[in-house]
Amino acid sequence: MIGPKKISALTRSEKRKLINRGEATKLRRVTSQVHRIVSKVRQYGDAAVLEYTEKYDHIHLTSKSLKVSPAELEDGLKQVPAYFVEALRAAANNITSFHRRLLPPEIWVEEIAPGIRLGRIRRPIDTIGVYIPGGRAVYPSTALMTIIPAKVAGVKRAVVCSPPSGNGEVNPAVLAALMVSGADEVYKVGGAQAIAAMAYGTETVPKVDKIVGPGNVYVAAAKTLVQNTVEIDVQAGPSEILVFADGNANPEYVALDLISQAEHDPDSYAVLVTTSMEVCVRVRERLESLQRELKRSDIVRKSLEDNGAILLARGRDEALSFINDFAPEHLELMVEDPEAYLPGVKNAGSIFLGSFSPVSVGDYATGANHVLPTGGKARCRSGLSVEDFFKVITIQELTMEGLSSLRGPVKTIAMMEGFDAHVRAIEERLR
């Protein structure tokens, strides 16, 4: 862990490790291996998918058993407690409500100048592919966060891939979440082979128009390799949190929120920026004691050791400058009057205001999405939302008056570019 340390005293390598984090180096290390997997799936379809499922997941499947049957989906609901399903439905209601508010009008047309009418039509993507990761943890919440916004946008077909567990089945908690979310098809396939299967299609897995959902470095590399064939969402890597706390912040809350994201993955980042040395010291103490009490203590310890930082800022401006350079996936403003800091925040995936807004609730149940840009991508990307699941088509209509008003500018620019037919297309109409 870096610190407690003043931001101004960070060495060049320490600052570069924090600001230029991300998976670029890891992606390069696995790209050749993933390229072989993707190419083989593209060429051999189901046979390659089944081969890699047996090799990496140690599960023998056939083309017939690759797809989760309707009965298996129903069993998923029966195998989990009723209170878990109720929790899923409560979260689903909030996610649905939030994303419905983000929908623009399906169609609008306005006259922007005499004789010139412009507008847009919103149309959903036909078929999406959703990747639900497995591995170190089970992520039913990802099913809610990816499929529900798509359904709100009007997507008719949501194809899901998720790796099989040791018994050859998709985890029941994930199946239950898929049922609540409205998934249309589910396949027992994970890793790079799942991304390739959805990108190119196989005898069993359909080709999709866009792939969304987080995953490990192999999944991320595969999405990068297929993005010329299929649209992909934001590359979501290991979880990140940056807490900005003033001297009034509760060190217990701060420490728990840092750990709550560190427990996701050994590669997760947990950073505290504060204007109070006392908060620095007390949070460091609580981090050391709390991590010994957790089920995933080994993961938390490695995450904090490798990627944790406690940084002291001279004031608000230095803190905000570092926050914007870091561009965190999750930003908690645990300060007095947090809304006053919002104008200064330029780069973040999602912002949590005040002492009673931990990232934990955003991960599951507020309704805002938890698939967010990591690795500094928040400088230029937004989190997953309903807007990722529709296209916008522009509409243009001109009268004679409108066409005449634009004759001069069009002629001038078109002639400069050497396109005289553009000009003649207008002149003929105005004769």
C-alpha positions in Angstrom: 0.0 0.0 0.0 1.2 3.5 -0.8 1.0 5.9 2.2 -0.2 7.5 4.2 1.6 10.0 1.9 1.2 13.5 0.6 0.0 13.7 -3.0 2.8 16.2 -3.7 5.4 13.6 -2.3 4.3 10.8 -4.6 7.3 9.5 -6.7 6.9 9.4 -10.4 6.6 5.6 -10.4 4.0 5.7 -7.6 1.9 8.2 -9.5 2.2 6.4 -12.8 1.1 3.1 -11.1 -2.1 4.8 -9.9 -2.9 7.0 -12.9 -1.8 4.7 -15.7 -3.3 1.6 -14.2 -5.4 -0.6 -16.4 -5.0 -3.9 -18.1 -3.0 -2.9 -21.2 0.1 -4.9 -20.2 -2.0 -7.9 -19.1 -4.0 -7.8 -22.3 -0.8 -7.9 -24.3 0.4 -10.9 -22.4 -2.7 -13.0 -23.2 -3.5 -11.6 -26.7 -1.7 -14.3 -28.6 -3.4 -17.1 -26.6 -6.8 -15.4 -26.9 -6.3 -14.9 -30.6 -5.9 -18.6 -31.1 -9.1 -19.3 -29.1 -11.1 -16.7 -31.0 -9.8 -17.9 -34.4 -10.5 -21.6 -33.6 -14.1 -20.8 -32.5 -14.7 -18.8 -35.6 -13.4 -21.6 -37.8 -14.8 -24.7 -36.0 -17.8 -23.4 -34.0 -19.3 -25.7 -31.4 -16.4 -28.2 -31.6 -13.9 -25.5 -30.5 -16.3 -24.1 -27.8 -16.7 -27.6 -26.3 -13.0 -28.3 -26.5 -12.1 -25.1 -24.6 -14.9 -25.7 -22.1 -13.4 -29.1 -21.2 -9.9 -27.7 -21.2 -10.5 -24.6 -19.0 -13.7 -25.4 -17.1 -13.1 -29.2 -16.8 -16.6 -29.8 -17.9 -17.6 -32.2 -20.7 -20.6 -30.9 -22.7 -22.2 -31.6 -26.0 -23.8 -29.2 -28.5 -27.2 -30.4 -27.2 -26.3 -29.7 -23.5 -24.6 -26.4 -24.2 -27.8 -24.5 -24.0 -29.6 -24.1 -20.7 -33.1 -25.6 -21.1 -36.3 -23.8 -19.9 -36.6 -26.4 -17.2 -33.1 -25.7 -16.0 -33.9 -22.0 -15.8 -37.0 -22.7 -13.8 -35.0 -24.9 -11.5 -32.7 -22.0 -10.8 -35.6 -20.1 -9.2 -36.5 -23.2 -7.2 -33.0 -23.8 -5.9 -32.5 -20.4 -4.3 -34.4 -19.0 -1.2 -37.6 -17.1 -1.8 -36.1 -14.1 0.0 -33.2 -14.0 -2.5 -35.7 -13.9 -5.4 -37.6 -11.1 -3.6 -34.3 -9.1 -3.3 -33.6 -9.6 -7.0 -37.1 -8.3 -7.9 -36.7 -5.3 -5.6 -33.4 -4.4 -7.3 -34.9 -5.1 -10.7 -37.7 -2.7 -10.1 -35.2 0.1 -9.2 -33.0 -0.6 -12.2 -36.1 -0.6 -14.5 -37.4 2.7 -13.1 -34.0 4.4 -13.3 -33.3 3.4 -16.9 -36.8 4.2 -18.1 -36.1 7.8 -17.1 -33.1 7.8 -19.4 -35.0 7.0 -22.5 -35.3 9.9 -25.0 -38.5 10.3 -27.1 -38.9 7.5 -29.6 -39.2 10.1 -32.4 -39.0 13.9 -32.6 -38.9 16.3 -35.5 -38.5 20.0 -35.3 -38.2 23.0 -37.6 -34.8 24.4 -36.8 -35.0 27.1 -39.5 -37.7 28.2 -42.0 -38.2 25.2 -44.4 -35.7 22.9 -42.6 -37.0 20.1 -40.4 -34.6 17.8 -38.6 -35.3 15.0 -36.1 -34.2 11.6 -34.7 -35.8 8.1 -34.4 -34.7 5.8 -31.6 -34.5 2.1 -32.6 -33.4 -0.8 -30.3 -30.5 -3.2 -31.2 -32.0 -6.5 -32.4 -29.9 -9.0 -30.5 -27.4 -8.5 -27.7 -24.9 -10.9 -26.1 -24.4 -10.7 -22.4 -21.4 -12.2 -20.6 -22.0 -13.1 -16.9 -18.6 -13.9 -15.3 -17.9 -16.8 -12.8 -14.7 -17.7 -11.2 -13.8 -16.2 -7.8 -17.4 -15.1 -7.2 -20.9 -15.4 -8.5 -22.5 -12.4 -10.1 -26.3 -12.5 -10.3 -26.3 -8.7 -10.0 -24.6 -8.5 -13.4 -27.5 -10.2 -15.0 -29.8 -7.5 -13.6 -27.5 -4.6 -14.6 -27.0 -5.8 -18.2 -30.3 -7.4 -19.3 -32.8 -5.0 -17.7 -31.5 -1.8 -19.4 -31.5 -3.7 -22.7 -35.1 -4.8 -22.3 -36.1 -1.2 -21.3 -34.5 -0.1 -24.5 -36.6 -2.5 -26.5 -34.1 -5.3 -27.3 -36.1 -8.4 -28.3 -33.3 -11.0 -27.9 -30.8 -11.2 -25.0 -28.4 -14.1 -25.5 -26.4 -14.9 -22.3 -23.1 -16.8 -21.8 -21.9 -17.8 -18.4 -19.3 -20.4 -17.4 -20.5 -23.7 -16.0 -19.7 -24.5 -12.4 -18.2 -27.8 -11.2 -21.4 -29.8 -11.7 -21.7 -28.6 -15.3 -24.5 -26.2 -14.7 -24.8 -22.4 -14.5 -25.0 -21.3 -10.9 -28.6 -21.3 -9.6 -28.3 -17.8 -8.3 -27.3 -16.5 -11.7 -30.1 -18.5 -13.4 -32.6 -17.0 -11.0 -31.4 -13.5 -11.8 -31.6 -14.3 -15.5 -35.2 -15.3 -15.1 -36.0 -12.1 -13.2 -34.1 -10.0 -15.8 -35.9 -11.5 -18.8 -33.0 -13.4 -20.6 -34.1 -15.1 -23.7 -31.4 -17.7 -24.2 -28.6 -19.0 -21.9 -25.5 -21.0 -22.8 -23.0 -22.8 -20.5 -19.8 -21.2 -21.9 -17.3 -18.9 -20.4 -14.0 -17.1 -21.2 -12.7 -16.0 -24.6 -14.6 -18.8 -26.3 -17.9 -17.3 -25.1 -17.1 -13.9 -26.6 -16.0 -15.5 -29.9 -19.1 -17.7 -30.1 -21.4 -14.7 -29.7 -19.4 -12.5 -32.1 -19.3 -15.0 -35.0 -22.0 -17.5 -34.1 -21.7 -21.3 -34.0 -24.0 -24.1 -34.8 -25.7 -23.6 -31.4 -24.8 -20.1 -30.1 -26.3 -17.3 -32.2 -24.4 -14.4 -33.6 -25.3 -11.1 -31.8 -25.1 -7.4 -32.7 -23.4 -6.2 -29.5 -21.7 -7.8 -26.5 -21.9 -6.4 -23.0 -20.8 -7.4 -19.6 -17.6 -7.6 -17.5 -15.1 -10.4 -17.4 -11.5 -11.3 -16.7 -8.4 -10.3 -18.8 -9.2 -13.1 -21.3 -12.7 -11.9 -21.8 -11.5 -8.3 -22.2 -8.8 -9.4 -24.7 -11.4 -11.4 -26.7 -13.8 -8.4 -26.8 -11.0 -6.2 -28.1 -10.2 -8.8 -30.9 -13.8 -9.1 -32.1 -14.8 -5.4 -31.9 -14.5 -5.0 -35.7 -17.1 -7.7 -36.1 -19.5 -6.9 -33.3 -20.1 -3.8 -31.1 -18.8 -4.0 -27.6 -19.5 -2.1 -24.4 -17.0 -0.4 -22.0 -14.1 -2.6 -21.0 -14.8 -3.2 -17.4 -11.8 -4.5 -15.5 -11.1 -5.1 -11.8 -13.2 -2.9 -9.4 -11.9 0.5 -8.3 -12.9 2.9 -5.5 -11.6 6.3 -4.6 -13.0 7.8 -1.4 -12.5 11.6 -0.9 -12.9 12.3 2.8 -12.6 15.4 4.9 -11.8 15.6 8.7 -15.5 14.9 9.6 -15.6 11.5 7.8 -16.1 8.3 9.8 -12.9 6.3 9.5 -14.9 3.0 10.0 -17.2 3.8 7.0 -14.2 4.8 4.9 -12.2 1.6 5.7 -15.2 -0.6 5.1 -16.0 1.0 1.7 -12.4 0.6 0.6 -12.4 -3.1 1.6 -15.8 -3.7 0.0 -14.3 -3.1 -3.4 -10.9 -4.6 -2.6 -12.7 -7.9 -1.9 -13.7 -8.3 -5.5 -10.3 -9.1 -6.9 -6.6 -9.0 -6.0 -6.2 -6.5 -8.9 -8.8 -4.1 -7.5 -7.8 -0.6 -6.6 -8.8 1.1 -3.3 -7.6 4.6 -2.8 -8.3 7.2 0.0 -7.7 10.9 -0.6 -8.2 13.1 2.4 -7.4 16.5 3.8 -7.0 15.1 7.3 -3.9 13.3 8.6 -6.0 11.9 11.5 -8.3 10.3 9.0 -5.3 8.9 7.2 -3.9 7.2 10.3 -7.2 5.9 11.7 -8.3 4.5 8.3 -4.9 2.7 7.9 -5.4 1.2 11.4 -8.9 0.0 10.6 -7.9 -1.5 7.3 -5.3 -3.6 9.0 -7.7 -4.9 11.6 -10.8 -5.3 9.5 -9.3 -7.4 6.7 -8.5 -10.2 9.2 -12.2 -10.6 9.9 -13.4 -11.2 6.3 -14.1 -14.4 4.4 -12.1 -13.1 1.4 -9.2 -11.7 3.6 -6.5 -13.1 1.3 -7.9 -11.2 -1.7 -8.4 -8.0 0.3 -4.9 -8.2 1.7 -3.3 -8.6 -1.8 -5.5 -5.9 -3.3 -4.6 -3.4 -0.6 -0.9 -4.3 -0.6 -0.5 -4.1 -4.4 -3.0 -1.4 -5.3 -4.1 0.4 -2.2 -3.2 4.0 -1.4 -3.8 6.5 1.4 -3.1 10.0 0.2 -3.1 13.4 2.0 -4.2 16.4 -0.1 -3.2 20.0 0.8 -6.8 21.1 0.1 -9.8 20.7 -2.1 -8.2 21.8 -5.3 -5.3 19.3 -5.1 -7.7 16.5 -4.1 -10.0 17.2 -7.1 -7.1 17.5 -9.5 -5.9 14.0 -8.4 -9.4 12.6 -8.6 -9.8 13.8 -12.2 -6.4 12.4 -13.1 -7.2 9.0 -11.5 -10.7 8.9 -13.1 -12.2 6.3 -10.7 -14.8 3.8 -11.5 -16.5 4.6 -8.1 -16.0 7.9 -6.4 -17.3 8.5 -2.9 -17.5 12.1 -1.7 -17.6 11.6 2.1 -17.4 15.3 2.9 -19.5 18.0 4.3 -21.8 19.4 1.6 -20.7 16.9 -1.1 -22.9 18.5 -3.8 -20.7 21.5 -3.6 -17.8 19.3 -5.0 -19.7 18.1 -8.0 -18.8 21.0 -10.3 -15.1 20.1 -9.8 -15.5 16.4 -10.7 -14.9 15.8 -14.4 -13.9 12.1 -14.5 -15.7 9.3 -12.7 -17.9 6.3 -13.5 -20.4 6.8 -10.7 -20.4 9.3 -7.8 -21.8 8.5 -4.3 -22.6 11.5 -2.1 -22.3 11.6 1.7 -21.8 9.2 4.5 -24.8 7.0 3.9 -24.2 6.2 0.2 -21.7 3.3 0.1 -20.8 1.8 -3.3 -22.3 -1.4 -2.0 -25.8 -0.2 -2.6 -24.9 1.0 -6.1 -23.5 -2.5 -6.8 -26.9 -4.0 -6.2 -30.0 -2.1 -5.7 -30.2 1.7 -6.2 -31.0 1.2 -9.9 -28.0 3.0 -11.4 -25.7 0.6 -13.3 -22.6 -1.1 -11.8 -21.0 -1.9 -15.2 -18.7 1.1 -15.2 -15.4 2.2 -16.9 -12.2 1.2 -15.1 -8.5 1.7 -15.6 -9.0 5.5 -16.2 -11.5 5.0 -19.0 -13.9 7.3 -17.1 -12.0 10.1 -18.7 -13.8 9.3 -22.0 -16.5 6.7 -21.3 -19.7 6.4 -19.4 -21.1 3.4 -17.6 -23.5 0.9 -19.2 -27.0 2.2 -19.5 -30.2 2.0 -21.6 -28.5 4.3 -24.1 -26.1 1.4 -25.0 -28.9 -0.6 -26.4 -30.5 1.6 -29.1 -29.4 3.3 -32.2 -30.4 6.8 -33.3 -31.5 7.5 -36.9 -31.6 11.1 -38.1 -34.5 12.5 -40.2 -34.1 15.5 -42.6 -36.8 17.3 -44.6 -36.5 20.6 -46.6 -39.0 22.7 -48.5 -38.0 24.8 -51.5 -37.5 27.7 -49.1 -35.2 25.7 -46.9 -33.2 24.3 -49.8 -32.8 27.8 -51.3 -31.5 29.1 -47.9 -28.7 26.5 -47.9 -27.7 26.8 -51.6 -24.9 29.2 -51.0 -23.1 27.4 -48.1 -23.5 24.0 -49.8 -22.2 25.3 -53.2 -19.2 27.0 -51.6 -18.1 24.0 -49.5 -18.9 21.4 -52.2 -16.9 23.3 -54.9 -13.9 23.6 -52.5 -14.0 19.8 -52.1 -14.4 19.3 -55.8 -17.9 17.7 -55.9 -19.7 19.6 -58.6 -22.5 17.0 -58.8 -23.5 17.9 -55.2 -24.1 21.5 -56.5 -26.0 20.4 -59.6 -28.4 18.2 -57.4 -29.4 21.5 -55.7 -29.4 23.8 -58.7 -31.7 21.5 -60.7 -34.3 21.7 -58.0 -34.1 25.4 -57.7 -34.4 26.2 -61.4 
